[in-house]
Amino acid sequence: MPISRKAILASAIAPCLVGALAGTPVQAGTSTIPDYFFKEWTVATNCTEQHAGLAARVAAGLKFKISADTQAADGSYVFQAEDVGQQHWAANWSGMKLQYREGTEMKTLPADFECIPGQEATSPFLAMSNYAQASEPYYEHRHWYGVAKIHGQMEHILIFPSNAATGPTAVILMQSVNSPGTVQLDDNGVIQMH
């Protein structure tokens, strides 16, 4: 009985595919997260909304880090706030659980992430007073994502580390989860690190 060309082709390709798949297992844990996502950063500028409380108005000079050795069983990592001298992080920052979100590398700073202290209201993102988003915000760039209660309300916290030669080495984006019914929300905005 003659063997069809499809059967011959399939029998020739199958061992190659099995060998290739066996030789390149799917990597778990930190191997899929870029190395520059695990480091220590120092707050350089804070452009959360001007009327934000002390919890959102993170002081320049404060530090935080994310370490690969803080991975929990659920795959999350820990935001480790580091107080510096008399300056302290507000409660609920330290220990916040972060999940890695895959995306493209952030090679330039998006316009919404610009930060000129004292001119926060000129940012197109911050100009949307009383803006909240219940679902996780979507951004195309790879980042860390978590939710924390900051200044009495739930906040989406997105951290965008950057490996670019210029500009901030990370940006924290805060966006309110729900509107507390006030004229303006307490937070929303960006914090840049170097």
Secondary structure, DSSP 8 states (H G I E B T S, - for coil): ----HHHHHHHHHHHHHHHHHHHS----GGGGS-GGGSSEEEEEEEEE-TT--TTTS--TT-EEE--GGG--TTS-EE-EEE-BTTB---TTSTT-EEEEE--B---S--GGG---TT-GGGSTTTTSTT---SS----SB-EEEEEEEETTEEEEEEEEE---SSS-SEEEEEEESS--SSSS-S--EEEEE-
